[in-house]
């Protein structure tokens, strides 16, 4: 079996996958991304836990966000190049 020159994308944990689906759904529904506080309310966890979850999910390349910038949380689409 040939090996790819590119590393396999890191797998997301159950919570990280839940975060990605939630952000995508809330963004599609409203037309703008949710705040971290809104995500925390929907997931039933603390703001600090969501912030940690966003950082770890961003480190795996599934989402992007800008700390200190309101509603900057975005899901990275595999078929769309990152900016």
C-alpha positions as CSV (number, residue, x, y, z in Angstrom):
1,X,0.0,0.0,0.0
2,X,1.6,3.4,-1.0
3,X,2.1,5.9,1.7
4,X,1.1,9.5,1.3
5,X,3.7,12.3,1.5
6,X,1.1,14.2,3.6
7,X,0.4,13.4,7.2
8,X,-3.1,12.2,8.0
9,X,-5.3,14.9,9.6
10,X,-5.6,14.5,13.4
11,X,-8.8,12.9,14.5
12,X,-11.2,14.9,16.5
13,X,-12.5,13.9,19.9
14,X,-16.2,13.4,20.4
15,X,-16.5,16.8,22.1
16,X,-14.4,18.5,19.4
17,X,-16.6,17.0,16.7
18,X,-19.7,18.2,18.6
19,X,-18.2,21.7,18.7
20,X,-17.6,21.7,14.9
21,X,-21.1,20.5,14.2
22,X,-22.7,23.0,16.6
23,X,-20.7,26.0,15.2
24,X,-21.6,25.0,11.7
25,X,-25.3,24.6,12.5
26,X,-25.5,27.9,14.4
27,X,-23.7,29.7,11.6
28,X,-25.9,28.3,8.9
29,X,-29.0,29.0,10.9
30,X,-28.2,32.6,11.8
31,X,-25.8,33.7,9.0
32,X,-23.0,34.6,11.5
33,X,-20.9,32.5,13.9
34,X,-21.9,32.0,17.6
35,X,-20.0,33.6,20.5
36,X,-18.1,31.3,22.8
37,X,-20.7,32.0,25.5
38,X,-23.5,30.9,23.2
39,X,-21.6,27.7,22.4
40,X,-21.0,27.1,26.2
41,X,-24.7,27.5,26.8
42,X,-25.7,25.1,24.0
43,X,-23.1,22.5,25.1
44,X,-23.9,22.9,28.8
45,X,-20.3,23.6,29.8
46,X,-18.4,26.6,31.2
47,X,-17.0,29.4,29.1
48,X,-13.5,28.3,30.2
49,X,-14.1,24.7,29.0
50,X,-15.4,26.0,25.6
51,X,-12.3,28.3,25.2
52,X,-10.0,25.3,25.9
53,X,-12.0,23.1,23.5
54,X,-11.8,25.8,20.8
55,X,-8.0,26.1,21.2
56,X,-7.5,22.3,21.0
57,X,-9.8,22.0,18.0
58,X,-8.1,24.9,16.3
59,X,-4.7,23.2,16.9
60,X,-6.0,20.3,14.9
61,X,-7.1,22.6,12.0
62,X,-10.8,22.0,12.2
63,X,-11.7,25.6,13.3
64,X,-10.2,29.0,13.3
65,X,-10.7,31.8,15.7
66,X,-9.0,35.1,16.8
67,X,-8.7,35.5,20.5
68,X,-10.3,38.7,21.7
69,X,-12.3,39.2,18.4
70,X,-16.1,38.8,18.8
71,X,-17.7,36.0,16.8
72,X,-14.5,35.0,15.0
73,X,-15.1,31.2,15.4
74,X,-15.2,29.5,12.0
75,X,-15.3,25.9,10.8
76,X,-12.6,25.1,8.3
77,X,-14.0,23.3,5.3
78,X,-11.9,20.6,3.8
79,X,-12.8,21.5,0.3
80,X,-12.0,25.2,0.8
81,X,-8.5,26.6,1.0
82,X,-7.6,28.3,4.4
83,X,-6.9,32.0,4.4
